Amino acid sequence: MERKFYVLNYDFNSKKMVMYNIFNNARLTEGIDELIANFITYEDFREKLKNLLMYCFWSKREYEIMATDLFEDDPGKWEKIDIYYQVLPNIDVIAKIIIDCHNENIEG
């Protein structure tokens, strides 16, 4: 099982919105390996994963997009969304993906 969790992101090279797999981030994958090696409880793992995701994706220009109504002219009403904002409501799903992939690698 491959780790996959996609979010919307802007690719400034192609100048397009793309689906971005958060596990393609080297800092995140290195941090996950460290978390798995020091796994204590699920709650501890979840909290440390949340902090790691914040470190990797929160308020970083390359991971921010603006969201608004298609016809909104007032930039004051636009909302900045980063990858962390997109993954936070799914922290339990992401933790499960990581743990399941790790367990599958041990068993297989």
DSSP file (Angstrom, degrees, kcal/mol; ACC not computed):
  #  RESIDUE AA STRUCTURE BP1 BP2  ACC     N-H-->O    O-->H-N    N-H-->O    O-->H-N    TCO  KAPPA ALPHA  PHI   PSI    X-CA   Y-CA   Z-CA
    1    1 A M              0   0    0      0, 0.0     2,-0.4     0, 0.0   104,-0.1   0.000 360.0 360.0 360.0 128.5    0.0    0.0    0.0
    2    2 A E        -     0   0    0      1,-0.0     2,-0.4     2,-0.0    99,-0.0  -0.742 360.0-111.4 -95.1 141.2    1.4    3.3   -1.0
    3    3 A R        +     0   0    0     -2,-0.4     2,-0.4    20,-0.1    20,-0.1  -0.583  48.6 164.2 -71.4 124.0    0.8    6.4    1.1
    4    4 A K        +     0   0    0     -2,-0.4     2,-0.3    18,-0.1    17,-0.1  -0.974  15.4 153.3-145.5 129.4   -1.5    8.8   -0.7
    5    5 A F        -     0   0    0     -2,-0.4    17,-2.5     2,-0.0     2,-0.3  -0.818  27.2-155.0-152.6 113.9   -3.5   11.8    0.4
    6    6 A Y  E     +A   21   0A   0     -2,-0.3     2,-0.3    15,-0.2    15,-0.2  -0.688  16.3 170.9 -99.9 142.8   -4.3   14.5   -2.1
    7    7 A V  E     -A   20   0A   0     13,-2.0    13,-3.2    -2,-0.3     2,-0.3  -0.896  40.5 -92.9-134.9 165.2   -5.0   18.2   -1.6
    8    8 A L  E     +A   19   0A   0     -2,-0.3     2,-0.3    11,-0.2    11,-0.2  -0.656  51.2 161.9 -80.4 136.9   -5.4   21.1   -4.0
    9    9 A N  E     -A   18   0A   0      9,-2.2     9,-3.4    -2,-0.3     2,-0.6  -0.981  38.1-115.2-149.8 158.3   -2.3   23.1   -4.6
   10   10 A Y  E     -A   17   0A   0     -2,-0.3     2,-0.9     7,-0.2     7,-0.2  -0.861  19.0-149.4 -99.0 124.2   -1.1   25.6   -7.2
   11   11 A D  E  >> -A   16   0A   0      5,-3.2     4,-1.7    -2,-0.6     5,-1.4  -0.828   7.7-166.9 -92.3 106.2    1.9   24.5   -9.3
   12   12 A F  T  45S+     0   0    0     -2,-0.9    -1,-0.2     1,-0.2     5,-0.1   0.692  83.7  59.4 -71.8 -16.9    3.7   27.8  -10.0
   13   13 A N  T  45S+     0   0    0      1,-0.2    -1,-0.2     3,-0.1    -2,-0.0   0.933 119.4  26.3 -73.2 -46.7    5.8   26.1  -12.7
   14   14 A S  T  45S-     0   0    0      2,-0.2    -2,-0.2    -3,-0.1    -1,-0.2   0.570 102.5-131.4 -90.5  -9.2    2.9   25.0  -14.8
   15   15 A K  T  <5 +     0   0    0     -4,-1.7     2,-0.3     1,-0.2    -3,-0.2   0.917  67.8 113.9  57.2  47.0    0.7   27.8  -13.5
   16   16 A K  E   <S-A   11   0A   0     -5,-1.4    -5,-3.2    -7,-0.0     2,-0.3  -0.965  74.3-105.1-141.4 155.7   -2.2   25.4  -12.8
   17   17 A M  E     -A   10   0A   0     -2,-0.3     2,-0.3    -7,-0.2    -7,-0.2  -0.671  47.4-177.8 -75.7 137.8   -4.1   24.0   -9.9
   18   18 A V  E     -A    9   0A   0     -9,-3.4    -9,-2.2    -2,-0.3     2,-0.6  -0.915  35.2-109.4-134.7 160.8   -3.0   20.4   -9.3
   19   19 A M  E     -A    8   0A   0     -2,-0.3     2,-0.5   -11,-0.2   -11,-0.2  -0.854  41.5-160.4 -88.2 122.2   -3.8   17.5   -7.0
   20   20 A Y  E     -A    7   0A   0    -13,-3.2   -13,-2.0    -2,-0.6     2,-0.7  -0.919  14.7-140.2-114.2 125.3   -0.8   17.2   -4.7
   21   21 A N  E >   -A    6   0A   0     -2,-0.5     3,-2.3   -15,-0.2   -15,-0.2  -0.745  11.2-150.7 -81.6 114.9    0.0   14.1   -2.7
   22   22 A I  G >  S+     0   0    0    -17,-2.5     3,-1.4    -2,-0.7     6,-0.2   0.760  92.1  68.2 -60.7 -23.9    1.2   15.4    0.7
   23   23 A F  G 3  S+     0   0    0    -18,-0.3    -1,-0.3     1,-0.3     6,-0.1   0.466  81.3  76.1 -77.8   0.6    3.5   12.3    1.1
   24   24 A N  G <  S+     0   0    0     -3,-2.3     2,-0.6     4,-0.0    -1,-0.3   0.430  72.1 102.3 -84.0   0.3    5.6   13.6   -1.8
   25   25 A N    <>  -     0   0    0     -3,-1.4     4,-2.3     1,-0.2     5,-0.2  -0.766  65.5-152.5 -87.6 119.0    7.1   16.1    0.7
   26   26 A A  H  > S+     0   0    0     -2,-0.6     4,-2.5     1,-0.2     5,-0.3   0.881  93.8  53.1 -61.0 -41.6   10.6   14.9    1.8
   27   27 A R  H  > S+     0   0    0      1,-0.2     4,-2.3     2,-0.2    -1,-0.2   0.903 110.4  48.9 -60.9 -40.0   10.4   16.6    5.2
   28   28 A L  H  > S+     0   0    0      2,-0.2     4,-2.6     1,-0.2    -2,-0.2   0.945 111.9  46.6 -65.9 -47.8    7.0   15.0    5.9
   29   29 A T  H  X S+     0   0    0     -4,-2.3     4,-2.1     1,-0.2    -2,-0.2   0.890 113.7  48.5 -65.4 -38.2    8.2   11.5    5.0
   30   30 A E  H  X S+     0   0    0     -4,-2.5     4,-1.7    -5,-0.2    -1,-0.2   0.919 113.0  48.5 -64.8 -42.4   11.4   11.8    7.0
   31   31 A G  H  X S+     0   0    0     -4,-2.3     4,-2.4    -5,-0.3    -2,-0.2   0.873 109.3  52.7 -64.8 -37.5    9.4   13.1   10.0
   32   32 A I  H  X S+     0   0    0     -4,-2.6     4,-3.0     2,-0.2     5,-0.3   0.916 105.7  53.8 -65.0 -42.9    6.9   10.2    9.7
   33   33 A D  H  X S+     0   0    0     -4,-2.1     4,-1.9     1,-0.2    -1,-0.2   0.901 111.0  46.9 -57.6 -40.3    9.7    7.7    9.7
   34   34 A E  H  X S+     0   0    0     -4,-1.7     4,-1.3     2,-0.2    -1,-0.2   0.904 111.9  49.9 -67.9 -41.7   11.0    9.2   12.9
   35   35 A L  H  < S+     0   0    0     -4,-2.4     3,-0.4     1,-0.2    -2,-0.2   0.921 110.9  49.3 -62.4 -43.9    7.4    9.3   14.4
   36   36 A I  H >< S+     0   0    0     -4,-3.0     3,-1.4     1,-0.2    -1,-0.2   0.896 108.3  53.8 -63.2 -40.0    6.9    5.6   13.6
   37   37 A A  H 3< S+     0   0    0     -4,-1.9    -1,-0.2     1,-0.3    -2,-0.2   0.798 117.0  37.9 -65.0 -27.3   10.2    4.7   15.1
   38   38 A N  T 3< S+     0   0    0     -4,-1.3    -1,-0.3    -3,-0.4    -2,-0.2   0.004  83.0 154.1-112.5  27.1    9.2    6.4   18.4
   39   39 A F    <   +     0   0    0     -3,-1.4     3,-0.1     1,-0.2    -3,-0.1  -0.358   3.7 156.0 -61.4 126.4    5.5    5.3   18.3
   40   40 A I        -     0   0    0      1,-0.5     2,-0.3    -2,-0.1    -1,-0.2   0.692  62.8  -9.3-115.1 -69.5    4.1    5.2   21.8
   41   41 A T     >  -     0   0    0      1,-0.1     4,-2.7     0, 0.0    -1,-0.5  -0.891  64.3-113.4-128.9 162.3    0.3    5.7   21.8
   42   42 A Y  H  > S+     0   0    0     -2,-0.3     4,-3.0     1,-0.2     5,-0.2   0.920 117.6  51.7 -60.7 -43.3   -2.1    6.6   19.0
   43   43 A E  H  > S+     0   0    0      1,-0.2     4,-2.2     2,-0.2    -1,-0.2   0.897 111.7  46.4 -61.9 -41.6   -2.9    9.9   20.7
   44   44 A D  H  > S+     0   0    0      2,-0.2     4,-2.4     1,-0.2     5,-0.2   0.924 113.8  48.5 -65.4 -44.9    0.7   10.8   21.0
   45   45 A F  H  X S+     0   0    0     -4,-2.7     4,-2.5     1,-0.2    -2,-0.2   0.919 111.3  50.6 -60.3 -45.0    1.4    9.8   17.4
   46   46 A R  H  X S+     0   0    0     -4,-3.0     4,-2.3     2,-0.2    -1,-0.2   0.910 111.5  47.1 -61.3 -44.7   -1.6   11.9   16.2
   47   47 A E  H  X S+     0   0    0     -4,-2.2     4,-2.0     2,-0.2    -1,-0.2   0.909 114.1  46.4 -66.1 -42.4   -0.5   15.0   18.1
   48   48 A K  H  X S+     0   0    0     -4,-2.4     4,-2.2     2,-0.2    -1,-0.2   0.859 111.9  52.1 -68.5 -34.7    3.1   14.7   16.9
   49   49 A L  H  X S+     0   0    0     -4,-2.5     4,-2.8    -5,-0.2     5,-0.2   0.904 107.4  52.6 -65.4 -41.5    1.8   14.1   13.3
   50   50 A K  H  X S+     0   0    0     -4,-2.3     4,-2.1     1,-0.2    -2,-0.2   0.917 110.8  47.0 -59.1 -44.5   -0.3   17.3   13.6
   51   51 A N  H  X S+     0   0    0     -4,-2.0     4,-2.5     2,-0.2    -1,-0.2   0.884 111.9  50.8 -64.9 -39.2    2.7   19.3   14.6
   52   52 A L  H  X S+     0   0    0     -4,-2.2     4,-2.3     2,-0.2    -2,-0.2   0.915 109.7  49.5 -65.3 -43.5    4.8   17.8   11.8
   53   53 A L  H  X S+     0   0    0     -4,-2.8     4,-2.4     2,-0.2     5,-0.4   0.891 111.1  50.5 -62.2 -39.4    2.1   18.6    9.2
   54   54 A M  H  X S+     0   0    0     -4,-2.1     4,-2.1    -5,-0.2    -2,-0.2   0.932 110.3  49.6 -63.0 -45.5    2.0   22.2   10.6
   55   55 A Y  H  < S+     0   0    0     -4,-2.5    -2,-0.2     1,-0.2    -1,-0.2   0.889 117.5  40.8 -60.1 -40.3    5.8   22.4   10.3
   56   56 A C  H  < S+     0   0    0     -4,-2.3    -2,-0.2    -5,-0.1    -1,-0.2   0.841 132.9  12.6 -78.8 -34.6    5.7   21.2    6.7
   57   57 A F  H >< S+     0   0    0     -4,-2.4     3,-0.8    -5,-0.2    27,-0.7   0.550  86.0 114.1-127.3  -9.5    2.7   23.0    5.3
   58   58 A W  T 3< S-     0   0    0     -4,-2.1     3,-0.1    -5,-0.4     6,-0.1  -0.555  95.5 -18.4 -80.0 126.9    1.3   25.8    7.5
   59   59 A S  T 3  S+     0   0    0     -2,-0.4     2,-0.5     1,-0.2    -1,-0.3   0.819  89.9 144.4  51.7  41.2    1.6   29.3    6.1
   60   60 A K    X   -     0   0    0     -3,-0.8     3,-2.7     1,-0.1    -1,-0.2  -0.953  51.8-134.8-108.9 125.7    4.3   28.5    3.5
   61   61 A R  G >  S+     0   0    0     -2,-0.5     3,-1.5     1,-0.3    -1,-0.1   0.808 102.2  57.1 -49.8 -41.0    3.9   30.4    0.3
   62   62 A E  G 3  S+     0   0    0      1,-0.3    -1,-0.3    -3,-0.1   -52,-0.2   0.618 111.0  45.3 -70.9  -9.6    4.4   27.4   -2.0
   63   63 A Y  G <  S+     0   0    0     -3,-2.7    20,-1.2   -54,-0.1     2,-0.4   0.085  94.4  98.9-118.2  22.2    1.5   25.6   -0.3
   64   64 A E  E <   +B   82   0B   0     -3,-1.5     2,-0.3    18,-0.2    18,-0.2  -0.885  41.5 174.3-114.0 142.6   -1.1   28.5   -0.2
   65   65 A I  E     -B   81   0B   0     16,-2.9    16,-3.3    -2,-0.4     2,-0.4  -0.924  27.9-122.0-134.4 162.4   -4.0   29.2   -2.5
   66   66 A M  E     -B   80   0B   0     -2,-0.3     2,-0.4    14,-0.2    14,-0.2  -0.900  23.6-163.0-106.7 137.1   -6.7   31.8   -2.5
   67   67 A A  E     +B   79   0B   0     12,-3.0    12,-2.8    -2,-0.4     2,-0.3  -0.962  24.9 133.4-121.8 137.0  -10.4   30.7   -2.5
   68   68 A T        -     0   0    0     -2,-0.4     2,-0.1    10,-0.2    10,-0.1  -0.972  59.3 -68.1-163.9 171.3  -13.3   32.8   -3.3
   69   69 A D    >   -     0   0    0     -2,-0.3     3,-1.7     1,-0.1     0, 0.0  -0.449  51.6-115.2 -64.3 145.3  -16.5   33.0   -5.2
   70   70 A L  T 3  S+     0   0    0      1,-0.3    -1,-0.1    -2,-0.1     0, 0.0   0.802 114.4  40.0 -56.2 -31.4  -15.8   33.1   -9.0
   71   71 A F  T 3  S+     0   0    0      2,-0.0     2,-0.5     0, 0.0    -1,-0.3   0.243  81.3 126.4-106.5  13.1  -17.3   36.6   -9.3
   72   72 A E    <   +     0   0    0     -3,-1.7     6,-0.0     1,-0.2    -4,-0.0  -0.611  30.1 178.2 -76.6 121.2  -15.9   38.2   -6.1
   73   73 A D        +     0   0    0     -2,-0.5    -1,-0.2     1,-0.1     3,-0.1   0.657  55.8  88.7 -94.1 -20.0  -14.0   41.4   -6.9
   74   74 A D    >   -     0   0    0      1,-0.2     3,-2.3     2,-0.0     4,-0.3  -0.710  59.8-161.1 -87.2 107.2  -13.1   42.4   -3.3
   75   75 A P  G >  S+     0   0    0      0, 0.0     3,-1.3     0, 0.0    -1,-0.2   0.745  87.7  71.7 -58.7 -21.8   -9.7   40.8   -2.4
   76   76 A G  G 3  S+     0   0    0      1,-0.3    -2,-0.0    -3,-0.1    -3,-0.0   0.702  96.5  51.2 -65.5 -18.8  -10.7   41.4    1.3
   77   77 A K  G <  S+     0   0    0     -3,-2.3    -1,-0.3     2,-0.1     2,-0.1   0.442  86.3 106.1 -98.2  -1.9  -13.2   38.6    1.0
   78   78 A W    <   -     0   0    0     -3,-1.3     2,-0.5    -4,-0.3   -10,-0.2  -0.489  63.6-139.9 -74.7 149.3  -10.8   36.1   -0.5
   79   79 A E  E     -B   67   0B   0    -12,-2.8   -12,-3.0    -2,-0.1     2,-0.4  -0.950   4.8-136.2-117.4 129.0   -9.7   33.3    1.9
   80   80 A K  E     -B   66   0B   0     -2,-0.5     2,-0.4   -14,-0.2   -14,-0.2  -0.682  24.4-175.1 -81.2 129.0   -6.2   32.0    2.1
   81   81 A I  E     -B   65   0B   0    -16,-3.3   -16,-2.9    -2,-0.4     2,-0.2  -0.994   1.5-173.8-126.5 129.3   -6.1   28.2    2.3
   82   82 A D  E  >  -B   64   0B   0     -2,-0.4     4,-1.3   -18,-0.2   -18,-0.2  -0.651  42.2 -99.2-112.8 175.8   -2.9   26.2    2.8
   83   83 A I  H  > S+     0   0    0    -20,-1.2     4,-2.2   -26,-0.5     3,-0.3   0.889 122.1  57.5 -62.9 -38.8   -2.3   22.5    2.7
   84   84 A Y  H  > S+     0   0    0    -27,-0.7     4,-2.4     1,-0.2    -1,-0.2   0.912 103.3  53.7 -57.9 -42.5   -2.3   22.4    6.5
   85   85 A Y  H  4 S+     0   0    0      1,-0.2    -1,-0.2   -28,-0.2    -2,-0.2   0.853 111.5  46.8 -58.7 -35.9   -5.9   23.8    6.5
   86   86 A Q  H  < S+     0   0    0     -4,-1.3    -1,-0.2    -3,-0.3    -2,-0.2   0.830 116.7  41.4 -77.5 -33.3   -6.9   21.1    4.1
   87   87 A V  H >< S+     0   0    0     -4,-2.2     3,-1.8     1,-0.2     7,-0.2   0.784  95.1  78.3 -87.6 -26.8   -5.3   18.2    6.0
   88   88 A L  G >< S+     0   0    0     -4,-2.4     3,-1.6     1,-0.3     4,-0.2   0.874  92.0  50.9 -54.3 -45.1   -6.2   19.2    9.6
   89   89 A P  G 3  S+     0   0    0      0, 0.0    -1,-0.3     0, 0.0     3,-0.2   0.691 114.4  48.0 -66.1 -12.9   -9.9   18.0    9.4
   90   90 A N  G <> S+     0   0    0     -3,-1.8     4,-2.5    -4,-0.2     3,-0.3   0.092  71.8 120.7-111.3  21.2   -8.5   14.7    8.1
   91   91 A I  H <> S+     0   0    0     -3,-1.6     4,-2.4     1,-0.2     5,-0.2   0.851  76.2  50.4 -58.3 -37.7   -5.8   14.1   10.7
   92   92 A D  H  > S+     0   0    0     -3,-0.2     4,-2.1     2,-0.2    -1,-0.2   0.886 110.6  49.2 -69.1 -37.6   -7.3   10.8   11.8
   93   93 A V  H  > S+     0   0    0     -3,-0.3     4,-2.4     2,-0.2    -2,-0.2   0.922 112.7  47.7 -64.7 -44.4   -7.5    9.5    8.2
   94   94 A I  H  X S+     0   0    0     -4,-2.5     4,-2.3     2,-0.2    -2,-0.2   0.906 110.7  51.0 -64.9 -42.6   -3.9   10.5    7.6
   95   95 A A  H  X S+     0   0    0     -4,-2.4     4,-2.6    -5,-0.2    -1,-0.2   0.913 110.7  49.7 -60.6 -42.4   -2.7    8.8   10.8
   96   96 A K  H  X S+     0   0    0     -4,-2.1     4,-3.1     2,-0.2     5,-0.3   0.910 108.6  52.1 -64.0 -42.7   -4.6    5.7    9.8
   97   97 A I  H  X S+     0   0    0     -4,-2.4     4,-2.4     2,-0.2     5,-0.2   0.933 112.6  46.1 -57.7 -46.3   -3.0    5.7    6.3
   98   98 A I  H  X S+     0   0    0     -4,-2.3     4,-2.3     2,-0.2    -2,-0.2   0.937 115.6  44.3 -63.8 -48.2    0.4    6.0    7.8
   99   99 A I  H  X S+     0   0    0     -4,-2.6     4,-2.8     1,-0.2     5,-0.2   0.915 114.0  50.0 -65.8 -43.1   -0.1    3.3   10.5
  100  100 A D  H  X S+     0   0    0     -4,-3.1     4,-2.4    -5,-0.2    -1,-0.2   0.909 111.7  48.4 -62.5 -42.3   -1.7    0.9    8.0
  101  101 A C  H  X S+     0   0    0     -4,-2.4     4,-2.1    -5,-0.3    -1,-0.2   0.910 112.8  48.8 -63.1 -42.4    1.1    1.3    5.5
  102  102 A H  H  X S+     0   0    0     -4,-2.3     4,-1.7    -5,-0.2    -2,-0.2   0.935 112.5  47.2 -63.4 -45.9    3.7    0.8    8.2
  103  103 A N  H  X S+     0   0    0     -4,-2.8     4,-2.4     1,-0.2     5,-0.2   0.880 110.9  52.4 -64.5 -37.7    1.9   -2.4    9.5
  104  104 A E  H  X S+     0   0    0     -4,-2.4     4,-2.7     1,-0.2    -1,-0.2   0.889 107.9  51.3 -65.2 -39.1    1.6   -3.7    5.9
  105  105 A N  H  < S+     0   0    0     -4,-2.1    -1,-0.2     2,-0.2    -2,-0.2   0.847 111.3  48.3 -66.7 -33.4    5.3   -3.2    5.3
  106  106 A I  H  < S+     0   0    0     -4,-1.7    -2,-0.2     2,-0.2    -1,-0.2   0.929 118.3  39.3 -70.4 -45.9    6.1   -5.2    8.6
  107  107 A E  H  <        0   0    0     -4,-2.4    -2,-0.2     1,-0.2    -3,-0.2   0.831 360.0 360.0 -74.2 -33.3    3.7   -8.0    7.7
  108  108 A G     <        0   0    0     -4,-2.7    -1,-0.2    -5,-0.2    -2,-0.2   0.443 360.0 360.0 -96.5 360.0    4.5   -8.2    4.0
